[in-house]
Amino acid sequence: MNWSNLSHLPQAEIRDFQNKKLAYFFRHELPFSPYYREFFKKNKIEFSNIRNVDDLQKIPFTYKHDIAPTEDDPAKPRQFILQPDEHLIKKFASKATLAKIIWGKLTRQNIKRRLEYLYKPVHVHFTTGRTALPTSFVYSGSDVEILKQAGERMLDVAGVSRDLVAINVFPYAPHLAFWQTYNAFIKLGMTSIQTGGGKIMGTQKIIDAIERLKAGLVAFIPGYGYHLLREAVGQKRNFSNLKFVISGGERASVGMKEKVTELLRQLGAKDAQYLSTYAMTEGKTAWIQCHEKSGYHLYPDLEYFEVVDKEGNRVKDGEPGELVYTSLGWHGSVVVRYRTGDMTEGIEYEPCPHCGKTVPRIKMDIQRNSEIKEFHLTKVKGELVNLNHFYPAMSGIKEIEEWQVEIVKRNNDPFDIDEINVYLAPKPGKSFAELKAKVSRVLHNEIFITANIIEKKLPELLQMLGVETELKEKRIIDKRPK
């Protein structure tokens, strides 16, 4: 369905449309997945019995560990790729598809090309978590076209004009953030530079490009973007043509956004909007805000999101919980009822008060369950520490220029207690002693921990973070023995 029509349908019509998409996908597409054929057989579920979004609750969840490769089974992600053969096509393909093959005028060569376009892997992304073996997710030719269309939708939601010059600062890698942005700019027909990030083009040349080309849009990972803008401020550059800053790849806290906004003001970009995206490799695309206060606008023809509580029960509309993702319109690698581990305040279904679109929106405050193993401290009062709380807490302290958290064993003894080291680079002219006292209070009052707070010079801390060498800066490092 045309995006301009779909994005303004009444909610009841969107739900009816999704039910039809879901029923078709489960009956005629998902059976091509080796994993889900076995999974449904094991759980005694018929594909044809999943007819609407409520029927999804009959299906057990898929988890990260189901998909992630292991040393014993490195090919595990391949089981999630749709792989039709002649037998499966005859058994599960729709009557319309079979009619085209059997009675249509399509030649055998054309049929083969069509099936390859729909299902043959031609592009791959990898997760960027801390696991030793990254998880691959593949795109077919039709998926790549959908990725382009989704990128165009993102820029439509954001209100971006094709007349702006765009700079893609995401690191060059088989990673969703770079390729989604690249395809968005190309599909919309924007003049753009794909820099590859600081590791490829270098921070100085990126700064030069933004100023000389009078860029109207810059897209980056929040941590590196903050570093880039801070360097530009130090050089007294002019970024007054910037209208949009779009971040992705990781969560941007309120504190981080405030710091970036202040840097933009100093660079002359007083009216630039800072819009965040939400994405995951398993979802194969990204969703964006239309306004700094809006949620992430979804694509009802490509996916269905549920929100569940800790026990896995679906919550009422608008209530908080964990996001669960089901593919509706992709080929290549697909997952259904996938527990993302991402916690949301809920999904909004009423029309967006900022842009008027009627598609569902994930509320903007999403927290990701930590990928670092749990740890206990004697000074935590017996409670687990949520590492996600470090990001808003540290980013909200304006006297901090950069920071890093390190989890270690006391005296490097695997049998001793856990300790936290917090490395800080104060802003120029700020007292480290005063900053140390403030950070200690924040960590005690907001995260309920006591940490070793250590001063570092900015260049050394930037190197420790890997700001210009890593895909994502290393904010929290776990150095304890496994």
Long-range contacts (C-beta under 8 A, 24 or more apart in sequence): 1-301, 3-149, 3-152, 3-153, 3-156, 6-299, 6-300, 6-301, 6-359, 7-153, 7-156, 7-157, 7-297, 7-357, 7-358, 7-359, 8-356, 8-357, 8-358, 9-358, 10-358, 11-349, 11-350, 11-358, 14-300, 14-358, 14-359, 14-360, 15-53, 17-300, 17-301, 18-53, 18-300, 18-301, 18-304, 18-328, 19-51, 19-52, 19-53, 21-301, 21-328, 21-329, 22-50, 22-51, 22-52, 22-53, 22-56, 22-304, 22-326, 22-328, 23-50, 23-51, 23-52, 24-94, 25-327, 25-328, 25-329, 26-50, 26-51, 26-336, 27-92, 27-94, 28-92, 28-93, 28-94, 28-97, 29-82, 29-92, 29-331, 29-334, 30-82, 30-334, 30-336, 31-88, 31-91, 31-92, 32-82, 32-83, 32-84, 32-88, 32-92, 32-119, 33-79, 33-80, 33-81, 33-82, 33-83, 33-334, 34-78, 34-79, 34-81, 34-83, 35-66, 35-79, 35-80, 36-80, 36-336, 47-92, 53-304, 53-306, 56-304, 56-306, 56-326, 56-336, 56-337, 57-314, 59-336, 59-337, 60-337, 61-312, 61-324, 61-337, 61-338, 61-339, 62-335, 62-336, 62-337, 62-338, 62-339, 63-338, 63-339, 64-135, 64-339, 64-341, 67-135, 67-282, 67-335, 68-127, 68-131, 68-133, 68-135, 69-133, 69-135, 69-136, 70-133, 71-133, 74-133, 77-135, 77-136, 77-137, 77-333, 80-137, 80-333, 80-334, 80-335, 81-121, 81-138, 81-332, 81-333, 82-119, 82-140, 82-331, 82-332, 82-334, 83-119, 84-115, 84-119, 116-141, 117-141, 117-142, 118-142, 118-331, 119-331, 119-332, 121-332, 123-179, 124-174, 125-174, 125-175, 125-176, 125-179, 125-281, 125-284, 126-173, 126-174, 126-175, 126-281, 127-281, 127-282, 128-173, 128-175, 128-249, 128-281, 128-471, 128-472, 129-371, 130-371, 130-372, 130-478, 131-371, 135-281, 136-333, 137-281, 137-282, 137-284, 137-332, 137-333, 138-332, 138-333, 139-284, 139-332, 139-333, 140-331, 140-332, 142-331, 143-284, 143-330, 143-331, 143-332, 144-183, 146-284, 146-285, 146-302, 146-329, 146-330, 147-179, 147-180, 147-183, 147-284, 147-285, 148-183, 148-184, 148-186, 148-187, 149-187, 150-180, 150-184, 150-285, 150-286, 150-299, 150-302, 151-180, 151-181, 151-183, 151-184, 151-185, 151-187, 151-188, 151-285, 152-184, 152-187, 152-188, 153-299, 154-180, 154-184, 154-277, 154-286, 154-287, 154-288, 155-184, 155-188, 157-288, 157-289, 157-290, 157-297, 157-355, 157-357, 158-244, 158-246, 158-273, 158-275, 158-288, 158-289, 158-290, 159-290, 159-355, 160-188, 160-190, 160-217, 160-244, 161-216, 162-188, 162-189, 162-190, 163-216, 164-190, 164-215, 164-216, 164-217, 164-243, 164-244, 165-190, 165-191, 165-192, 165-213, 165-214, 165-215, 165-216, 165-217, 165-241, 166-190, 166-191, 166-192, 166-193, 166-215, 166-216, 166-217, 166-218, 166-219, 167-192, 167-193, 167-195, 167-206, 167-209, 167-210, 167-213, 167-215, 167-217, 167-218, 167-219, 168-192, 168-193, 168-194, 168-195, 168-219, 169-195, 169-197, 169-198, 169-206, 169-218, 169-219, 169-220, 169-221, 169-224, 169-225, 169-228, 170-197, 170-219, 170-220, 170-221, 170-248, 170-249, 171-196, 171-197, 171-198, 171-199, 171-200, 171-221, 171-224, 171-471, 172-196, 172-197, 172-199, 172-200, 173-471, 175-249, 175-281, 175-471, 176-279, 176-280, 176-281, 176-284, 176-285, 176-286, 177-221, 177-248, 177-249, 177-279, 177-286, 180-248, 180-279, 180-285, 180-286, 181-219, 181-246, 181-248, 190-217, 197-221, 197-224, 198-224, 198-227, 198-228, 198-467, 198-468, 199-468, 199-469, 199-470, 202-468, 203-227, 203-228, 203-231, 203-468, 204-231, 207-231, 207-232, 207-235, 207-237, 210-237, 210-239, 210-242, 211-237, 211-238, 211-239, 214-241, 215-239, 215-241, 215-242, 216-241, 216-242, 216-243, 216-244, 217-242, 217-243, 217-244, 217-245, 217-246, 218-242, 218-244, 218-245, 218-246, 219-245, 219-246, 219-247, 219-248, 220-245, 220-246, 220-247, 221-247, 221-248, 221-249, 221-250, 221-472, 221-473, 222-247, 222-249, 222-250, 222-251, 222-252, 222-256, 222-260, 223-250, 223-256, 223-465, 223-467, 223-472, 223-473, 223-475, 224-467, 224-468, 224-473, 225-260, 226-256, 226-259, 226-260, 226-263, 227-402, 227-462, 227-467, 227-468, 229-260, 229-263, 229-264, 229-267, 230-263, 230-401, 232-263, 232-267, 233-263, 233-266, 233-267, 237-267, 238-267, 238-268, 239-264, 239-267, 239-268, 239-269, 240-267, 240-268, 240-269, 241-269, 242-267, 242-269, 242-272, 243-269, 243-271, 243-272, 243-273, 244-272, 244-273, 244-275, 245-269, 245-272, 245-273, 245-274, 245-275, 246-275, 246-276, 246-277, 246-288, 247-274, 247-275, 247-276, 247-277, 248-276, 248-277, 248-279, 248-286, 249-279, 249-471, 249-472, 250-472, 251-276, 251-366, 251-367, 251-368, 251-388, 251-391, 252-276, 253-391, 253-392, 253-395, 253-396, 254-392, 254-395, 254-396, 255-392, 255-394, 255-395, 255-396, 255-397, 255-398, 256-391, 256-395, 257-292, 258-396, 258-398, 259-395, 259-398, 276-364, 278-342, 278-362, 278-366, 280-325, 280-340, 280-342, 282-325, 282-333, 282-335, 282-338, 282-340, 283-325, 283-327, 283-340, 284-327, 284-330, 284-332, 284-333, 287-362, 289-364, 290-352, 290-354, 290-355, 290-357, 291-354, 291-355, 293-354, 293-364, 294-352, 294-353, 294-354, 294-355, 294-361, 294-364, 295-347, 295-348, 295-352, 295-361, 295-362, 295-363, 295-364, 296-361, 296-362, 296-364, 296-366, 297-352, 297-355, 297-357, 297-359, 297-360, 297-361, 298-359, 298-360, 298-361, 298-362, 299-329, 299-359, 300-328, 300-359, 300-360, 301-328, 301-329, 302-327, 302-328, 302-329, 302-330, 303-327, 303-328, 303-329, 304-328, 305-347, 305-360, 305-362, 306-337, 307-344, 307-346, 307-347, 308-339, 312-339, 315-346, 317-346, 317-347, 317-349, 318-346, 318-347, 318-348, 318-349, 319-346, 320-344, 320-345, 320-346, 321-346, 323-362, 323-366, 341-368, 341-369, 342-366, 342-367, 342-368, 342-369, 343-367, 343-368, 343-369, 370-476, 372-407, 372-476, 372-478, 373-478, 373-480, 375-407, 375-418, 375-478, 375-480, 376-417, 376-418, 377-417, 377-418, 377-419, 377-420, 377-449, 377-450, 378-417, 379-449, 379-450, 380-448, 380-449, 381-448, 383-448, 385-447, 385-448, 385-449, 386-447, 387-476, 389-446, 389-447, 390-447, 390-475, 390-476, 391-475, 393-442, 393-443, 393-446, 393-447, 394-422, 394-439, 396-442, 397-435, 397-438, 397-439, 397-442, 398-427, 399-426, 399-427, 399-430, 399-434, 399-435, 399-438, 400-424, 400-425, 400-426, 400-427, 400-435, 400-439, 401-425, 401-426, 401-427, 401-428, 401-458, 402-458, 402-461, 402-462, 402-465, 403-461, 403-475, 404-456, 404-461, 404-464, 404-465, 404-474, 404-475, 404-476, 404-477, 405-451, 405-475, 405-476, 405-477, 406-476, 406-477, 406-479, 407-476, 407-477, 407-478, 407-479, 407-480, 408-479, 408-480, 409-479, 409-480, 409-481, 414-480, 414-481, 418-480, 419-451, 419-452, 420-449, 420-451, 420-452, 421-451, 421-452, 421-454, 422-451, 422-452, 422-453, 422-454, 423-454, 423-455, 423-456, 423-461, 423-464, 424-453, 424-454, 424-455, 424-456, 424-461, 425-455, 425-456, 425-457, 425-458, 425-461, 426-455
